[in-house]
Amino acid sequence: MLQGVIDSREVRAHRSSSSSRSSGVSSLRRSEQDLEVARLREELRQRDEYAKAQQEYYASYNAQRDAAIQVSPSSLYIAF
């Protein structure tokens, strides 16, 4: 080959090699992103589950409290 002249076959081979490396990195990033999305979904599911349990607890607590402090009309009369 002449000095300073580029062989187009080498350029094509380099581009091909570089694009396959790039695609490998891209699929690796996608895999990492998929794992991160799955992790975040699981975290949201756990938070939703916790919030639901907390809501049920407070609803039950408030119902019991209201029942305990409810005053019946007959208990308002004081016998003399």
A tleap script that builds the chain and sets N, CA, C and O, in Angstrom:
source leaprc.protein.ff14SB
mol = sequence {
  NMET LEU GLN GLY VAL ILE ASP SER ARG GLU
  VAL ARG ALA HIE ARG SER SER SER SER SER
  ARG SER SER GLY VAL SER SER LEU ARG ARG
  SER GLU GLN ASP LEU GLU VAL ALA ARG LEU
  ARG GLU GLU LEU ARG GLN ARG ASP GLU TYR
  ALA LYS ALA GLN GLN GLU TYR TYR ALA SER
  TYR ASN ALA GLN ARG ASP ALA ALA ILE GLN
  VAL SER PRO SER SER LEU TYR ILE ALA CPHE
}
set mol.1.N position { 0.845 -1.174 0.000 }
set mol.1.CA position { 0.000 0.000 0.000 }
set mol.1.C position { 0.891 1.238 0.000 }
set mol.1.O position { 1.990 1.208 0.555 }
set mol.2.N position { 0.441 2.298 -0.601 }
set mol.2.CA position { 1.194 3.540 -0.654 }
set mol.2.C position { 1.146 4.232 0.700 }
set mol.2.O position { 0.160 4.122 1.428 }
set mol.3.N position { 2.189 4.927 1.022 }
set mol.3.CA position { 2.271 5.659 2.292 }
set mol.3.C position { 1.209 6.762 2.314 }
set mol.3.O position { 1.124 7.548 1.371 }
set mol.4.N position { 0.404 6.832 3.369 }
set mol.4.CA position { -0.591 7.895 3.521 }
set mol.4.C position { -1.893 7.620 2.793 }
set mol.4.O position { -2.798 8.453 2.847 }
set mol.5.N position { -2.028 6.496 2.116 }
set mol.5.CA position { -3.268 6.162 1.413 }
set mol.5.C position { -4.061 5.184 2.276 }
set mol.5.O position { -3.507 4.232 2.826 }
set mol.6.N position { -5.348 5.428 2.383 }
set mol.6.CA position { -6.202 4.603 3.231 }
set mol.6.C position { -6.838 3.503 2.399 }
set mol.6.O position { -7.398 3.764 1.334 }
set mol.7.N position { -6.752 2.298 2.877 }
set mol.7.CA position { -7.394 1.163 2.213 }
set mol.7.C position { -8.844 1.108 2.684 }
set mol.7.O position { -9.105 0.958 3.878 }
set mol.8.N position { -9.787 1.230 1.752 }
set mol.8.CA position { -11.214 1.280 2.116 }
set mol.8.C position { -11.670 -0.011 2.795 }
set mol.8.O position { -12.622 0.018 3.576 }
set mol.9.N position { -11.020 -1.142 2.519 }
set mol.9.CA position { -11.397 -2.397 3.189 }
set mol.9.C position { -11.120 -2.311 4.688 }
set mol.9.O position { -11.888 -2.839 5.492 }
set mol.10.N position { -10.026 -1.650 5.066 }
set mol.10.CA position { -9.703 -1.484 6.489 }
set mol.10.C position { -10.714 -0.579 7.171 }
set mol.10.O position { -11.114 -0.819 8.311 }
set mol.11.N position { -11.122 0.469 6.456 }
set mol.11.CA position { -12.107 1.399 7.032 }
set mol.11.C position { -13.409 0.670 7.299 }
set mol.11.O position { -13.999 0.821 8.368 }
set mol.12.N position { -13.873 -0.137 6.316 }
set mol.12.CA position { -15.119 -0.889 6.505 }
set mol.12.C position { -14.991 -1.883 7.656 }
set mol.12.O position { -15.918 -2.023 8.454 }
set mol.13.N position { -13.879 -2.558 7.751 }
set mol.13.CA position { -13.664 -3.526 8.827 }
set mol.13.C position { -13.657 -2.819 10.179 }
set mol.13.O position { -14.223 -3.327 11.146 }
set mol.14.N position { -13.021 -1.655 10.252 }
set mol.14.CA position { -12.974 -0.896 11.505 }
set mol.14.C position { -14.365 -0.417 11.908 }
set mol.14.O position { -14.753 -0.502 13.073 }
set mol.15.N position { -15.115 0.092 10.914 }
set mol.15.CA position { -16.483 0.556 11.208 }
set mol.15.C position { -17.346 -0.592 11.701 }
set mol.15.O position { -18.112 -0.435 12.651 }
set mol.16.N position { -17.225 -1.736 11.061 }
set mol.16.CA position { -18.014 -2.903 11.444 }
set mol.16.C position { -17.675 -3.335 12.868 }
set mol.16.O position { -18.567 -3.620 13.666 }
set mol.17.N position { -16.408 -3.380 13.172 }
set mol.17.CA position { -15.955 -3.771 14.503 }
set mol.17.C position { -16.447 -2.775 15.541 }
set mol.17.O position { -16.916 -3.167 16.610 }
set mol.18.N position { -16.346 -1.520 15.239 }
set mol.18.CA position { -16.741 -0.481 16.159 }
set mol.18.C position { -18.249 -0.483 16.372 }
set mol.18.O position { -18.710 -0.259 17.492 }
set mol.19.N position { -19.028 -0.732 15.320 }
set mol.19.CA position { -20.473 -0.740 15.494 }
set mol.19.C position { -20.912 -1.953 16.289 }
set mol.19.O position { -21.878 -1.864 17.046 }
set mol.20.N position { -20.230 -3.097 16.143 }
set mol.20.CA position { -20.622 -4.256 16.942 }
set mol.20.C position { -20.269 -4.039 18.410 }
set mol.20.O position { -21.003 -4.478 19.295 }
set mol.21.N position { -19.149 -3.365 18.674 }
set mol.21.CA position { -18.816 -3.030 20.067 }
set mol.21.C position { -19.861 -2.081 20.624 }
set mol.21.O position { -20.316 -2.228 21.758 }
set mol.22.N position { -20.233 -1.101 19.802 }
set mol.22.CA position { -21.230 -0.126 20.236 }
set mol.22.C position { -22.552 -0.815 20.521 }
set mol.22.O position { -23.211 -0.497 21.510 }
set mol.23.N position { -22.947 -1.743 19.681 }
set mol.23.CA position { -24.200 -2.448 19.895 }
set mol.23.C position { -24.117 -3.322 21.130 }
set mol.23.O position { -25.116 -3.483 21.830 }
set mol.24.N position { -22.949 -3.894 21.421 }
set mol.24.CA position { -22.764 -4.681 22.637 }
set mol.24.C position { -22.911 -3.826 23.869 }
set mol.24.O position { -23.536 -4.236 24.847 }
set mol.25.N position { -22.336 -2.634 23.830 }
set mol.25.CA position { -22.454 -1.693 24.954 }
set mol.25.C position { -23.900 -1.257 25.092 }
set mol.25.O position { -24.415 -1.135 26.204 }
set mol.26.N position { -24.556 -1.021 23.960 }
set mol.26.CA position { -25.950 -0.598 23.979 }
set mol.26.C position { -26.836 -1.672 24.601 }
set mol.26.O position { -27.711 -1.358 25.408 }
set mol.27.N position { -26.620 -2.937 24.236 }
set mol.27.CA position { -27.446 -3.998 24.816 }
set mol.27.C position { -27.128 -4.181 26.298 }
set mol.27.O position { -28.011 -4.535 27.080 }
set mol.28.N position { -25.893 -3.946 26.686 }
set mol.28.CA position { -25.532 -4.007 28.105 }
set mol.28.C position { -26.260 -2.915 28.879 }
set mol.28.O position { -26.794 -3.155 29.962 }
set mol.29.N position { -26.275 -1.721 28.312 }
set mol.29.CA position { -27.003 -0.620 28.962 }
set mol.29.C position { -28.483 -0.948 29.076 }
set mol.29.O position { -29.111 -0.682 30.100 }
set mol.30.N position { -29.043 -1.538 27.998 }
set mol.30.CA position { -30.456 -1.913 28.036 }
set mol.30.C position { -30.706 -2.933 29.137 }
set mol.30.O position { -31.703 -2.842 29.853 }
set mol.31.N position { -29.812 -3.896 29.275 }
set mol.31.CA position { -29.963 -4.907 30.329 }
set mol.31.C position { -29.907 -4.256 31.706 }
set mol.31.O position { -30.702 -4.580 32.588 }
set mol.32.N position { -28.970 -3.345 31.881 }
set mol.32.CA position { -28.871 -2.637 33.164 }
set mol.32.C position { -30.117 -1.808 33.416 }
set mol.32.O position { -30.613 -1.750 34.541 }
set mol.33.N position { -30.626 -1.165 32.369 }
set mol.33.CA position { -31.842 -0.364 32.520 }
set mol.33.C position { -33.036 -1.250 32.848 }
set mol.33.O position { -33.871 -0.894 33.679 }
set mol.34.N position { -33.115 -2.403 32.194 }
set mol.34.CA position { -34.213 -3.341 32.479 }
set mol.34.C position { -34.169 -3.787 33.937 }
set mol.34.O position { -35.205 -3.859 34.598 }
set mol.35.N position { -32.980 -4.084 34.438 }
set mol.35.CA position { -32.841 -4.477 35.842 }
set mol.35.C position { -33.247 -3.336 36.771 }
set mol.35.O position { -33.914 -3.561 37.781 }
set mol.36.N position { -32.848 -2.122 36.432 }
set mol.36.CA position { -33.188 -0.960 37.255 }
set mol.36.C position { -34.694 -0.718 37.243 }
set mol.36.O position { -35.280 -0.404 38.280 }
set mol.37.N position { -35.320 -0.861 36.088 }
set mol.37.CA position { -36.780 -0.697 35.991 }
set mol.37.C position { -37.477 -1.751 36.845 }
set mol.37.O position { -38.423 -1.436 37.567 }
set mol.38.N position { -37.022 -2.988 36.768 }
set mol.38.CA position { -37.618 -4.062 37.574 }
set mol.38.C position { -37.442 -3.779 39.066 }
set mol.38.O position { -38.365 -3.998 39.851 }
set mol.39.N position { -36.261 -3.293 39.460 }
set mol.39.CA position { -36.011 -2.969 40.862 }
set mol.39.C position { -36.940 -1.851 41.336 }
set mol.39.O position { -37.504 -1.922 42.427 }
set mol.40.N position { -37.091 -0.825 40.509 }
set mol.40.CA position { -37.953 0.301 40.882 }
set mol.40.C position { -39.418 -0.113 40.950 }
set mol.40.O position { -40.154 0.348 41.822 }
set mol.41.N position { -39.845 -0.983 40.032 }
set mol.41.CA position { -41.233 -1.474 40.078 }
set mol.41.C position { -41.491 -2.248 41.363 }
set mol.41.O position { -42.539 -2.094 41.989 }
set mol.42.N position { -40.529 -3.082 41.751 }
set mol.42.CA position { -40.670 -3.851 42.985 }
set mol.42.C position { -40.727 -2.918 44.190 }
set mol.42.O position { -41.512 -3.134 45.113 }
set mol.43.N position { -39.897 -1.887 44.177 }
set mol.43.CA position { -39.915 -0.924 45.279 }
set mol.43.C position { -41.269 -0.219 45.361 }
set mol.43.O position { -41.804 -0.033 46.454 }
set mol.44.N position { -41.824 0.174 44.219 }
set mol.44.CA position { -43.149 0.807 44.210 }
set mol.44.C position { -44.229 -0.160 44.703 }
set mol.44.O position { -45.130 0.237 45.442 }
set mol.45.N position { -44.136 -1.430 44.291 }
set mol.45.CA position { -45.111 -2.424 44.739 }
set mol.45.C position { -45.073 -2.574 46.254 }
set mol.45.O position { -46.116 -2.656 46.902 }
set mol.46.N position { -43.851 -2.610 46.823 }
set mol.46.CA position { -43.713 -2.733 48.273 }
set mol.46.C position { -44.247 -1.494 48.986 }
set mol.46.O position { -44.892 -1.604 50.029 }
set mol.47.N position { -43.983 -0.327 48.431 }
set mol.47.CA position { -44.506 0.903 49.053 }
set mol.47.C position { -46.023 0.948 49.008 }
set mol.47.O position { -46.668 1.349 49.977 }
set mol.48.N position { -46.594 0.533 47.876 }
set mol.48.CA position { -48.055 0.499 47.765 }
set mol.48.C position { -48.651 -0.476 48.774 }
set mol.48.O position { -49.660 -0.185 49.417 }
set mol.49.N position { -48.013 -1.631 48.903 }
set mol.49.CA position { -48.467 -2.648 49.853 }
set mol.49.C position { -48.414 -2.099 51.285 }
set mol.49.O position { -49.349 -2.290 52.063 }
set mol.50.N position { -47.326 -1.424 51.619 }
set mol.50.CA position { -47.173 -0.841 52.948 }
set mol.50.C position { -48.231 0.236 53.195 }
set mol.50.O position { -48.840 0.282 54.264 }
set mol.51.N position { -48.446 1.097 52.203 }
set mol.51.CA position { -49.436 2.173 52.347 }
set mol.51.C position { -50.837 1.598 52.534 }
set mol.51.O position { -51.627 2.118 53.322 }
set mol.52.N position { -51.141 0.528 51.809 }
set mol.52.CA position { -52.455 -0.107 51.944 }
set mol.52.C position { -52.620 -0.705 53.343 }
set mol.52.O position { -53.669 -0.540 53.965 }
set mol.53.N position { -51.605 -1.388 53.834 }
set mol.53.CA position { -51.661 -1.976 55.178 }
set mol.53.C position { -51.811 -0.884 56.236 }
set mol.53.O position { -52.559 -1.043 57.200 }
set mol.54.N position { -51.101 0.211 56.051 }
set mol.54.CA position { -51.174 1.328 57.002 }
set mol.54.C position { -52.574 1.946 56.990 }
set mol.54.O position { -53.129 2.274 58.038 }
set mol.55.N position { -53.128 2.099 55.796 }
set mol.55.CA position { -54.474 2.663 55.666 }
set mol.55.C position { -55.504 1.754 56.353 }
set mol.55.O position { -56.400 2.236 57.046 }
set mol.56.N position { -55.369 0.453 56.155 }
set mol.56.CA position { -56.296 -0.495 56.787 }
set mol.56.C position { -56.157 -0.455 58.314 }
set mol.56.O position { -57.156 -0.517 59.029 }
set mol.57.N position { -54.925 -0.351 58.809 }
set mol.57.CA position { -54.685 -0.284 60.244 }
set mol.57.C position { -55.376 0.938 60.844 }
set mol.57.O position { -56.088 0.826 61.841 }
set mol.58.N position { -55.163 2.110 60.231 }
set mol.58.CA position { -55.747 3.326 60.783 }
set mol.58.C position { -57.269 3.339 60.663 }
set mol.58.O position { -57.952 3.880 61.532 }
set mol.59.N position { -57.799 2.753 59.604 }
set mol.59.CA position { -59.258 2.663 59.470 }
set mol.59.C position { -59.824 1.809 60.599 }
set mol.59.O position { -60.837 2.165 61.200 }
set mol.60.N position { -59.179 0.690 60.886 }
set mol.60.CA position { -59.617 -0.191 61.969 }
set mol.60.C position { -59.470 0.509 63.323 }
set mol.60.O position { -60.368 0.454 64.164 }
set mol.61.N position { -58.333 1.162 63.517 }
set mol.61.CA position { -58.074 1.878 64.772 }
set mol.61.C position { -59.138 2.942 64.998 }
set mol.61.O position { -59.690 3.047 66.094 }
set mol.62.N position { -59.427 3.727 63.975 }
set mol.62.CA position { -60.418 4.797 64.114 }
set mol.62.C position { -61.812 4.244 64.374 }
set mol.62.O position { -62.568 4.824 65.154 }
set mol.63.N position { -62.166 3.135 63.736 }
set mol.63.CA position { -63.479 2.524 63.956 }
set mol.63.C position { -63.599 2.043 65.401 }
set mol.63.O position { -64.637 2.232 66.034 }
set mol.64.N position { -62.530 1.415 65.930 }
set mol.64.CA position { -62.560 0.951 67.317 }
set mol.64.C position { -62.619 2.125 68.289 }
set mol.64.O position { -63.335 2.073 69.289 }
set mol.65.N position { -61.881 3.160 68.001 }
set mol.65.CA position { -61.879 4.337 68.863 }
set mol.65.C position { -63.259 4.988 68.875 }
set mol.65.O position { -63.779 5.353 69.929 }
set mol.66.N position { -63.841 5.128 67.688 }
set mol.66.CA position { -65.170 5.746 67.603 }
set mol.66.C position { -66.213 4.918 68.348 }
set mol.66.O position { -67.099 5.463 69.007 }
set mol.67.N position { -66.095 3.584 68.235 }
set mol.67.CA position { -67.042 2.711 68.935 }
set mol.67.C position { -66.856 2.836 70.449 }
set mol.67.O position { -67.837 2.788 71.191 }
set mol.68.N position { -65.648 2.992 70.904 }
set mol.68.CA position { -65.370 3.072 72.339 }
set mol.68.C position { -65.868 4.376 72.944 }
set mol.68.O position { -66.275 4.403 74.105 }
set mol.69.N position { -65.840 5.436 72.185 }
set mol.69.CA position { -66.243 6.733 72.763 }
set mol.69.C position { -67.674 7.112 72.432 }
set mol.69.O position { -68.159 8.168 72.838 }
set mol.70.N position { -68.342 6.244 71.694 }
set mol.70.CA position { -69.726 6.543 71.345 }
set mol.70.C position { -70.578 6.479 72.615 }
set mol.70.O position { -70.489 5.531 73.395 }
set mol.71.N position { -71.380 7.481 72.793 }
set mol.71.CA position { -72.199 7.568 74.006 }
set mol.71.C position { -73.640 7.233 73.639 }
set mol.71.O position { -74.205 7.789 72.697 }
set mol.72.N position { -74.220 6.315 74.400 }
set mol.72.CA position { -75.624 5.985 74.144 }
set mol.72.C position { -76.507 7.021 74.841 }
set mol.72.O position { -76.139 7.535 75.898 }
set mol.73.N position { -77.662 7.330 74.263 }
set mol.73.CA position { -78.550 8.350 74.852 }
set mol.73.C position { -79.008 8.012 76.274 }
set mol.73.O position { -79.205 8.917 77.085 }
set mol.74.N position { -79.179 6.740 76.586 }
set mol.74.CA position { -79.654 6.383 77.931 }
set mol.74.C position { -78.593 6.652 78.996 }
set mol.74.O position { -78.941 6.808 80.167 }
set mol.75.N position { -77.363 6.707 78.645 }
set mol.75.CA position { -76.320 6.955 79.644 }
set mol.75.C position { -76.204 8.441 79.979 }
set mol.75.O position { -75.450 8.820 80.876 }
set mol.76.N position { -76.936 9.267 79.275 }
set mol.76.CA position { -76.889 10.698 79.556 }
set mol.76.C position { -77.781 11.091 80.738 }
set mol.76.O position { -77.584 12.140 81.350 }
set mol.77.N position { -78.748 10.254 81.047 }
set mol.77.CA position { -79.660 10.582 82.161 }
set mol.77.C position { -79.056 10.131 83.473 }
set mol.77.O position { -78.570 9.008 83.607 }
set mol.78.N position { -79.099 11.007 84.407 }
set mol.78.CA position { -78.581 10.705 85.739 }
set mol.78.C position { -79.773 10.550 86.675 }
set mol.78.O position { -80.642 11.418 86.758 }
set mol.79.N position { -79.788 9.442 87.362 }
set mol.79.CA position { -80.906 9.180 88.274 }
set mol.79.C position { -80.647 9.884 89.596 }
set mol.79.O position { -79.559 9.797 90.165 }
set mol.80.N position { -81.650 10.566 90.061 }
set mol.80.CA position { -81.553 11.242 91.370 }
set mol.80.C position { -82.280 10.499 92.401 }
set mol.80.O position { -82.308 10.917 93.559 }
savepdb mol mol.pdb
quit
